[in-house]
């Protein structure tokens, strides 16, 4: 697995439920024993990476190997207890074709071991996809602002949009994003549970920017001198994915 995909496996596709429109009443209690980063493959020979937070938020990416920007994001909330995980509250964002679909998840898991199950309805034709993943111990590392501070250059990806982007992160937790017509400032901080960072971006008003005037919240991860950020607005529209290197 190349460094890009290794970093994806460690983080991508995570949004915090707080401030991100992650869905409401599908979580009745924390899912402490199911939380973690999971990576594996689907029945379509795609790589899949998932992250479950301790508050029940579920986020994942599945993509064709070797084509990292042809991905789909799964965002929602899950219930998990006694080795069984389920959700009817997940949105599948097809970033390449600018489409969204409702998806359900039915799975089993072993704490800090594996997660396997079925995604129903993620494709346009409603076809189900099965997946098998294993737990990644990178989730247990402690995130720090010192580790993520720096200036990064890369690409942002949204619903059928892609732009060259610069991101700077300071030692005191401020973040600035410059993507042509889209500019934003915000804050970033290590999460208290799991190896990830919570962030908020406030976009300037700009008629030619997809995210004009929006406040977006999400997650970031750092590794191998690269950073990945994922965010979206509270109404669940216009997800943003950034990958850049120092």
C-alpha positions as CSV (number, residue, x, y, z in Angstrom):
1,X,0.0,0.0,0.0
2,X,1.5,3.4,-0.9
3,X,1.9,6.3,1.5
4,X,-1.1,8.1,0.3
5,X,-3.4,5.1,0.8
6,X,-1.7,4.4,4.2
7,X,-2.6,7.9,5.3
8,X,-6.1,7.5,4.1
9,X,-6.4,4.3,6.1
10,X,-5.4,6.2,9.2
11,X,-7.9,9.0,8.9
12,X,-10.1,9.7,6.0
13,X,-13.5,9.9,6.0
14,X,-14.2,11.1,9.3
15,X,-16.3,14.0,10.4
16,X,-17.2,14.8,13.9
17,X,-20.9,14.5,14.7
18,X,-20.8,17.8,16.5
19,X,-21.4,20.6,14.0
20,X,-21.2,18.4,11.0
21,X,-24.8,17.3,10.5
22,X,-23.8,13.8,11.2
23,X,-27.4,12.7,11.8
24,X,-29.4,12.7,15.0
25,X,-31.3,9.9,16.6
26,X,-29.5,6.8,15.4
27,X,-27.1,6.7,18.4
28,X,-28.6,5.8,21.8
29,X,-25.3,5.5,23.6
30,X,-21.6,5.7,23.0
31,X,-20.1,2.8,21.1
32,X,-16.8,2.7,23.0
33,X,-15.9,-0.9,22.2
34,X,-16.5,-0.5,18.4
35,X,-14.6,2.8,17.9
36,X,-11.4,2.7,15.8
37,X,-9.9,2.9,12.4
38,X,-10.6,-0.1,10.1
39,X,-9.2,-0.9,6.7
40,X,-9.8,-3.6,4.1
41,X,-11.5,-4.4,0.9
42,X,-15.0,-4.6,-0.6
43,X,-16.7,-7.3,-2.8
44,X,-15.9,-5.1,-5.8
45,X,-12.1,-5.2,-5.0
46,X,-12.1,-1.7,-3.8
47,X,-10.1,-0.4,-0.8
48,X,-12.2,0.7,2.1
49,X,-11.2,2.7,5.1
50,X,-13.6,3.4,8.0
51,X,-13.5,5.3,11.3
52,X,-16.0,5.0,14.1
53,X,-15.8,7.6,16.9
54,X,-16.7,7.1,20.5
55,X,-19.9,9.1,20.0
56,X,-21.2,6.7,17.4
57,X,-20.2,8.8,14.3
58,X,-19.3,6.6,11.3
59,X,-17.3,7.8,8.3
60,X,-15.7,5.8,5.6
61,X,-14.1,6.0,2.1
62,X,-14.0,3.3,-0.5
63,X,-12.2,3.8,-3.8
64,X,-10.6,1.9,-6.7
65,X,-7.0,1.0,-5.9
66,X,-4.6,3.4,-7.7
67,X,-7.3,6.0,-8.3
68,X,-7.4,7.9,-4.9
69,X,-9.6,10.7,-6.2
70,X,-12.4,8.5,-7.5
71,X,-13.8,8.0,-4.1
72,X,-17.1,7.9,-2.3
73,X,-17.6,9.1,1.3
74,X,-19.9,7.4,3.7
75,X,-21.1,9.7,6.6
76,X,-23.6,9.0,9.3
77,X,-24.1,7.5,12.7
78,X,-24.2,3.9,14.0
79,X,-25.5,1.8,16.8
80,X,-23.0,-0.8,18.2
81,X,-23.3,-3.3,21.0
82,X,-22.2,-6.8,21.7
83,X,-20.4,-7.3,18.4
84,X,-23.3,-6.1,16.2
85,X,-23.3,-2.7,14.4
86,X,-26.0,-1.2,12.3
87,X,-27.2,2.1,10.8
88,X,-30.0,3.4,8.6
89,X,-28.6,6.9,8.8
90,X,-25.7,7.1,6.3
91,X,-25.2,9.3,3.3
92,X,-23.0,8.1,0.4
93,X,-21.3,11.0,-1.4
94,X,-20.0,10.2,-4.8
95,X,-17.5,13.0,-5.2
96,X,-16.6,12.1,-8.8
97,X,-20.2,12.1,-10.2
98,X,-21.7,14.7,-7.8
99,X,-24.4,12.3,-6.5
100,X,-25.6,11.4,-3.1
101,X,-27.4,8.2,-2.0
102,X,-29.0,6.9,1.2
103,X,-27.1,3.8,2.5
104,X,-27.7,1.4,5.3
105,X,-25.1,-0.7,7.1
106,X,-25.3,-4.1,8.8
107,X,-22.1,-5.5,10.3
108,X,-20.4,-7.5,13.0
109,X,-17.2,-6.5,14.8
110,X,-14.7,-7.6,17.4
111,X,-13.3,-4.8,19.6
112,X,-9.8,-3.8,18.3
113,X,-10.1,-6.7,15.9
114,X,-12.2,-6.5,12.8
115,X,-15.4,-5.0,11.2
116,X,-17.3,-6.9,8.4
117,X,-20.7,-6.3,6.9
118,X,-22.9,-5.1,4.1
119,X,-23.6,-1.6,2.6
120,X,-27.0,-1.6,1.0
121,X,-27.9,0.9,-1.7
122,X,-24.6,2.8,-2.1
123,X,-24.6,2.5,-5.9
124,X,-26.9,4.2,-8.4
125,X,-28.4,0.8,-9.2
126,X,-29.0,0.0,-5.5
127,X,-26.6,-2.9,-5.5
128,X,-25.3,-4.1,-2.1
129,X,-21.5,-4.2,-1.3
130,X,-19.9,-6.4,1.3
131,X,-16.7,-5.4,3.1
132,X,-14.1,-7.0,5.4
133,X,-11.7,-4.8,7.4
134,X,-9.2,-5.1,10.3
135,X,-8.5,-2.7,13.1
136,X,-5.6,-0.2,12.8
137,X,-3.7,0.5,15.9
138,X,-2.8,4.0,14.6
139,X,-6.1,5.0,16.2
140,X,-4.6,4.7,19.6
141,X,-1.8,7.2,19.0
142,X,-2.0,10.7,20.7
143,X,-2.5,13.6,18.3
144,X,-0.7,16.9,19.0
145,X,-0.7,20.4,17.4
146,X,3.0,20.2,17.1
147,X,2.7,17.2,14.8
148,X,0.3,18.9,12.4
149,X,1.7,22.4,12.4
150,X,3.0,23.5,9.0
151,X,2.2,24.7,5.5
152,X,0.7,22.1,3.0
153,X,0.0,22.2,-0.7
154,X,-2.3,19.8,-2.5
155,X,-5.8,19.4,-3.9
156,X,-9.3,19.9,-2.5
157,X,-12.1,17.7,-3.8
158,X,-15.9,18.3,-3.5
159,X,-18.9,17.1,-5.4
160,X,-17.5,17.0,-8.9
161,X,-15.0,19.8,-8.2
162,X,-11.2,19.8,-7.8
163,X,-8.8,22.7,-7.1
164,X,-5.2,23.3,-6.2
165,X,-5.1,24.4,-2.5
166,X,-2.8,25.7,0.2
167,X,-3.4,25.1,3.9
168,X,-1.4,26.5,6.8
169,X,-1.8,25.4,10.4
170,X,-0.2,27.3,13.3
171,X,1.1,26.0,16.7
172,X,-1.7,27.8,18.5
173,X,-4.4,26.0,16.5
174,X,-5.4,28.4,13.7
175,X,-5.9,27.1,10.2
176,X,-6.2,29.0,6.9
177,X,-7.2,27.5,3.5
178,X,-6.6,29.2,0.1
179,X,-8.2,27.4,-2.9
180,X,-8.4,30.1,-5.6
181,X,-11.9,31.7,-5.2
182,X,-12.5,29.8,-2.0
183,X,-10.7,31.1,1.1
184,X,-11.4,30.2,4.7
185,X,-10.0,30.6,8.2
186,X,-10.8,28.6,11.3
187,X,-9.5,26.5,14.2
188,X,-8.1,23.0,14.7
189,X,-7.5,21.0,17.9
190,X,-6.5,17.4,18.8
191,X,-9.5,15.1,19.7
192,X,-9.5,13.7,23.2
193,X,-10.3,10.2,22.0
194,X,-8.7,8.7,18.9
195,X,-5.9,9.9,16.6
196,X,-7.5,12.7,14.8
197,X,-8.1,16.5,14.9
198,X,-11.4,18.4,15.0
199,X,-11.5,21.5,12.8
200,X,-13.9,24.3,11.8
201,X,-13.6,26.4,8.6
202,X,-15.4,29.7,8.0
203,X,-15.5,30.5,4.2
204,X,-15.4,34.1,2.8
205,X,-18.3,35.3,0.8
206,X,-17.5,34.7,-2.9
207,X,-20.1,34.1,-5.7
208,X,-17.6,31.8,-7.6
209,X,-16.9,29.6,-4.5
210,X,-18.9,26.4,-3.9
211,X,-18.5,26.9,-0.2
212,X,-19.3,30.7,-0.1
213,X,-20.3,31.9,3.3
214,X,-20.4,28.4,4.8
215,X,-19.2,27.2,8.1
216,X,-17.8,23.7,7.8
217,X,-16.7,21.3,10.5
218,X,-14.7,18.1,10.2
219,X,-11.6,16.1,10.9
220,X,-7.9,16.2,10.0
221,X,-5.1,13.7,10.2
222,X,-1.3,14.0,9.7
223,X,1.3,11.5,8.7
224,X,4.4,11.1,6.4
225,X,4.6,15.0,6.0
226,X,1.1,15.0,4.6
227,X,-2.3,16.1,5.9
228,X,-5.8,15.1,5.1
229,X,-8.8,17.2,6.0
230,X,-12.5,16.3,5.6
231,X,-15.3,18.8,6.3
232,X,-18.9,19.6,5.4
233,X,-21.7,22.1,6.3
234,X,-24.3,21.5,9.0
235,X,-26.9,20.8,6.4
236,X,-24.7,17.9,5.1
237,X,-24.1,19.5,1.7
238,X,-20.9,20.1,-0.2
239,X,-18.4,17.8,1.5
240,X,-14.8,18.9,1.2
241,X,-11.7,16.7,1.1
242,X,-8.2,18.1,1.1
243,X,-4.9,16.2,0.8
244,X,-1.6,18.0,0.8
245,X,2.1,17.6,1.6
246,X,4.6,20.0,3.2
